[in-house]
C-alpha cells in the first residue's frame, strides 16, 4: 500500500501559495506525510502550520480527494478558500531536516502564483497532480 502525503492549496480563487523547498530548485504546496496517529485532514493542518505558521480550522478545509503523486506515495489534496491571501511576510517554517551535518528549515520562501504558472515553479510530480485536479474542476 502506498504512503499518503497531505497537501493544502491556500487560494483566493485566482492565486495560491507555494513554498520554496530548501536546497531544491522548485516550490511545493505546504504538505507532508500522514502520521500513524492522525487522519489525512489533521496531517494537512499540521503540515501547513509547521511549514507556514498558518493555522486553519478543521471546518475551513475542503477535501479534494486523493491523487496519484509518485510511485511510492499518493497525495491527498485539500483546499482552503480565503477572501484575502495571508501576507507571506508573516509566514515561517518551524520544521527542519538535517543535511551535511547541519539543520535546515524545510521551507525557506513563499510566493503566490496563478494556477497557469505551475509549470514554471513546481516539480514534475506536483505539476502532474495539480493538472489532474484542475482538469475537471473550477478552483474558485
KADADA-V918722 format. One record per helix or strand. SS is the DSSP state (alpha for helix, beta for strand). FROM is the first residue (numbers start at 1). TO is the last residue. If there is no record, write none. Layout:
<<SS;FROM;TO> <SS;FROM;TO>>
//
This chain:
<<beta;3;11> <beta;15;21> <beta;27;28> <beta;30;33> <alpha;40;52> <alpha;58;60> <beta;62;68> <beta;73;81> <alpha;88;90> <beta;96;99> <beta;102;105> <beta;107;114> <alpha;115;121> <beta;122;122> <alpha;124;135>>
//
